[in-house]
Amino acid sequence: MKEDADMRVVLTIVGKDKVGITAKVSNALAEMNINIININQNIMQGFFNMVLIADMSEANVPIAEAGDKMAALGEEIGVEIRLQSEEIFSAMHRI
């Protein structure tokens, strides 16, 4: 399936920095066949911040289920993970 802007999602991950956050998020996305397009991450005063853009055009789960799975992973590893469609994310952050 070709990449379509409607199939793109934005994940935001925020929490206290610890080993393995990026690996666990990447593995969870791979299990759902969600392709990472871009990652921007940094650590500020011990807090981990990541914005990740991914393509769901080949995903094996619907967006709502992917969001639930990522939120549950966040709880498990002690960070907040939100997954939104790129369109909704952009509309919410438009100036």
C-alpha positions in Angstrom: 0.0 0.0 0.0 1.4 3.4 -0.8 2.2 5.9 1.9 -0.8 8.2 2.6 -0.8 11.2 4.9 -4.1 9.8 6.4 -2.2 6.7 7.5 0.4 8.6 9.4 0.4 8.9 13.2 2.3 11.0 15.7 3.5 9.4 18.9 4.6 11.6 21.8 6.5 10.0 24.6 7.4 11.9 27.8 8.7 10.7 31.1 11.7 10.2 33.4 14.7 8.9 31.3 15.7 5.3 31.6 17.4 2.6 29.5 15.3 0.9 26.8 12.4 3.4 26.1 13.3 3.8 22.4 13.9 0.1 22.0 10.6 -0.9 23.7 8.6 1.6 21.7 10.3 0.6 18.4 9.7 -3.1 19.1 6.0 -2.5 19.9 5.5 -0.6 16.7 7.3 -3.4 14.7 5.0 -6.0 16.2 2.0 -4.0 14.9 3.8 -3.6 11.5 3.9 0.2 11.9 6.8 1.8 10.1 8.8 4.5 11.8 9.4 7.5 9.4 11.0 10.0 11.7 12.2 10.2 15.4 13.1 13.3 17.3 14.1 12.8 20.9 16.0 14.5 23.6 16.7 14.4 27.3 16.2 17.6 29.3 17.1 17.6 33.0 16.5 13.8 33.3 13.3 13.8 31.3 12.9 11.9 28.1 11.0 13.6 25.3 10.3 12.0 21.9 8.1 12.8 18.9 7.9 10.0 16.5 6.1 10.0 13.1 5.0 6.6 11.7 3.2 5.1 8.8 0.2 2.8 9.5 -0.6 1.9 5.9 0.6 -1.7 6.5 -0.4 -2.0 10.2 -2.1 -5.2 11.4 -4.2 -3.3 13.9 -6.6 -0.3 13.7 -5.4 3.1 15.0 -7.5 2.9 18.2 -6.0 -0.4 19.1 -2.5 0.8 18.4 -3.1 3.8 20.6 -4.4 1.6 23.4 -1.4 -0.7 23.1 1.0 2.1 23.2 -0.7 3.8 26.2 -0.5 0.4 28.0 3.2 0.1 27.1 3.7 3.6 28.5 2.2 2.6 31.8 4.3 -0.5 31.9 7.6 1.4 31.4 6.7 4.5 33.4 6.2 7.1 30.6 3.3 8.7 28.9 2.7 7.6 25.3 0.1 9.2 23.1 -0.7 8.1 19.6 -2.8 10.3 17.3 -3.4 10.6 13.6 -1.1 13.2 12.1 -4.0 15.2 10.9 -5.6 15.5 14.4 -2.2 16.2 15.9 -1.5 19.0 13.4 -4.9 20.5 13.9 -4.5 20.6 17.7 -1.1 22.3 17.4 -1.9 24.8 14.7 -1.3 28.5 15.7 
